[in-house]
């Protein structure tokens, strides 16, 4: 746990919080959306929900107490993520799609707090009926992305254990789809018969081939998986076999992308939010199908989304 | 381990053996393909390969020794399954598709045996290059099915942890596809986030709905999985939610079947080999799409396939 014991005085306008399942990040913000300082902690929702000695308010204050200037009252704290889940601080009921950023800001809930120095807003997640789906936290990244790309029309991808794809048009989030690709890849490479075919060896061309094959046979996922193993068994002795990790990863990510590309309408674009190896794999897989997607930094986008909510809820109310 | 200590005298013509990964079944056969007796053991390939004190010949003789009449020499023993794998008794190299039953019989290998009373034939598995795939054991069930349905044209399904679908036409096995559906279902219901949504509750209509939805969105598997969880989260309070096990099972089996139905050509039929709950689920899923598939008993079909191989290799050679 890190915390800056720095009093930002009257420069401090509000506090931004991304409260995930397994970690917590906070930022001290001025009124121009500049970052004054930041801190993080492993006390995500699961740790707090599992320990009766912990409370969300106490954990938050443990990180930001030193930031608060003397005499401050009701400093706005904007929170996104699992703090608004049923097992969180206070449930923030999901907003239905289609949703505008302002709908999300206005869906924020205010938990009772004991410390009068802060005023807490927890932003809601998004839900979709019909083709059932939910998200909590990613919607704020989408809002941040939309703030920087007001004319974007198309699909925004947030790779992860459960990757999210959201369709954005006319300043609204109109639909979204969660894919269990990351979790399925981990289960298959660690716990299935395919674990014997997966090691640290990697080959970009084998990954690209598997991505291409997944789009040629987009309904064959459960069969293509077995090919990761069978490919090695049928290869003539002495020939080299493509590394299983590359083939499996290309099959999983490629199947996900093939499904989304099937929904893409003419003129729609694709954007990627994320960093690191996983986001680069999505970028490479999209490039196989001739889609250029620039990577957007996830933390910056989250902060932009929280700033947007702060602007809607607080700046606006000050002006009135 | 069970064994019948019964001397069948000169009625005993040959011995049929199905040697799997984790079990072993043997049958005493007369020359009219009647079963005189049977025995089984948990000493499948894995147990023997993992224990240097065990040998395939000794394990086999432990089951059949009491069946062998005095003075017998070179009694044919026809084996299918994992005894022919690389880690088995003696590797029987895969036959390539397209393959006729006689190709498989003629691909049998003969391990050296110390006991002169038996003469051992191990049948090969099948492999497919291009769309890489392999099977060992199921090919003998396919041969048994073809013996009883010489004019069948279409796809034969063998449900299992790794289900197999084989295309049969003109007395040949022309192609096949393995689906990792059973293993994927087990991993998702026991080890993924979906375990919280899966219990012993079952609903046939929810299963059928999921099978139907899988064919409507055959490329959406990795997304549809998350719907098993999201469906419960977005349901209005007080409404009943379809049991997760039924939805997950219908999604997995339905996605497999949607892929196969996409390959089905006009006039082709579907047959199912198997028994028990899993085979019934496949039958129900096929019925959702108006395909009637009668269930064929797996053990009887294996024996018919081994009899066919015996006929090709032994009866034929006696006639010459």
Interface residues (C-beta under 8 A of the other chain):
Chain A: X94 X127 X128 X129 X131 X132 X133 X134 X162 X177 X178 X179 X180 X181 X183 X184 X187 X188 X191 X192 X193 X218 X219 X220 X221 X222 X223 X225 X226 X227 X230 X231 X233 X234 X252 X255 X256 X258 X259 X262
Chain B: X94 X127 X128 X129 X131 X132 X133 X134 X162 X177 X178 X179 X180 X181 X183 X184 X187 X188 X191 X192 X193 X218 X219 X220 X221 X222 X223 X225 X226 X227 X230 X231 X233 X234 X252 X255 X256 X258 X259 X262
